[in-house]
Amino acid sequence: MNRDNMVKSVSRALDIIAILGTKQQGLGVTEIANQMDINKSSVYRILSTLVQYGYVEQNQETDRYKLGYKFLEISSKLLESIDLRTEARPFLKELEEETTEVIHLVVYDQGEVVYIEKLEGNQLLRMHSKVGKRAPMHCTSVGKAILAHLPIQVVLNILDQKGMPVHTDKTITNQEEFLQELSKVREVGFALDLEENESGITCIAVPIFDHLGNIIAAISISGPTIRMTDERLEQLSQRMIQVGQQISARLGYENKISWL
C-alpha cells in the first residue's frame, strides 16, 4: 500500500470512529457506508481492523458496531466523559463512606473486565486492581456478575477463548461448576469472589444494566476475608443490590427483577 492509500485508510478509520462516537446504539456496515459515501467492503475491512485492535466492538446479536473500551487505556479524557462513570460515582462514594472498603466499577470488554473507577476506602489494602487495568472474568466477583447476565453461548465462547486459569487454590476451574455458580448469581442478584482471584481478598459484586436492559458493567466491594465475614456479606448484599438498581435506573433501566 502506497503512502497516499495508507493516509486515506487512516483518515477513513478516524472518520468511522467519529461516526460511531455519535451513536450509542452502534451502526451497521451499510449505515456507515452510506454516511461516508464509500463502498461497504472498504468499511468492513476498516471495521475488522479496528475490532482486531479493540478500538471497535461488534454486537454479535445485531451485527452493529460501536466504540470499544480500548480507548480507556489511552485516553483519560474519554474516561472522564463516560456517562456511566459520572452517574455511578456518587453511589460509589456512598458505599466507600459506609463500608470504608475498596470500591470498583468495571465494564465488560472482549472477554475481560476493565476497571474504570476505583475508590480506595479508608482501610490499608493492597490489591492488583487499578483504573485502566484488565482482569479475568471467571475468578472475579465483577466478572461473574456480568457473565451471569450474558447469553450462554457468549459465556461459553469466553470460557473457551480465555480458559479458566488458576489464580489461587480457590479458583473455580471446572466449567460445569462455574456455570452452576452463574445460575446462583442470577438467582440471588449478587456475585462473590471468595479469595478466587487474590488470596486473602473477598469481594461482592452486582450487575449494572443500561436503558435497554443489557448488562454493561458491575460494581464491587473488596476487603480482607477476615473482615468480609458471611454475616457482613449478607448485610452488604442487600445494600449492593439496592445501589446496583439505583445506578441502573440512572441509566434508564426499568427494573423488572427484584432480588430485595
C-alpha positions, 0 to 999 in steps of 0.5 A: 500500500502506497503512502497516499492509500495508507493516509486515506485508510487512516483518515477513513478509520478516524472518520468511522470512529467519529461516526460511531462516537455519535451513536450509542446504539452502534451502526451497521456496515451499510449505515456507515457506508452510506454516511461516508459515501464509500463502498461497504467492503472498504468499511468492513475491512476498516471495521475488522481492523479496528475490532482486531485492535479493540478500538471497535466492538461488534454486537454479535446479536445485531451485527452493529458496531460501536466504540470499544473500551480500548480507548480507556487505556489511552485516553483519560479524557474519554474516561472522564466523559463516560456517562456511566462513570459520572452517574455511578460515582456518587453511589460509589462514594456512598458505599466507600463512606459506609463500608470504608472498603475498596470500591470498583466499577468495571465494564465488560470488554472482549472477554475481560473486565476493565476497571474504570473507577476505583475508590480506595476506602479508608482501610490499608489494602493492597490489591492488583486492581487499578483504573485502566487495568484488565482482569479475568472474568471467571475468578472475579466477583465483577466478572461473574456478575456480568457473565451471569447476565450474558447469553450462554453461548457468549459465556461459553465462547469466553470460557473457551477463548480465555480458559479458566486459569488458576489464580489461587487454590480457590479458583473455580476451574471446572466449567460445569461448576462455574456455570452452576455458580452463574445460575446462583448469581442470577438467582440471588442478584449478587456475585462473590469472589471468595479469595478466587482471584487474590488470596486473602481478598473477598469481594461482592459484586452486582450487575449494572444494566443500561436503558435497554436492559443489557448488562454493561458493567458491575460494581464491587466491594473488596476487603480482607476475608477476615473482615468480609465475614458471611454475616457482613456479606449478607448485610452488604448484599442487600445494600449492593443490590439496592445501589446496583438498581439505583445506578441502573435506573440512572441509566434508564433501566426499568427494573423488572427483577427484584432480588430485595 
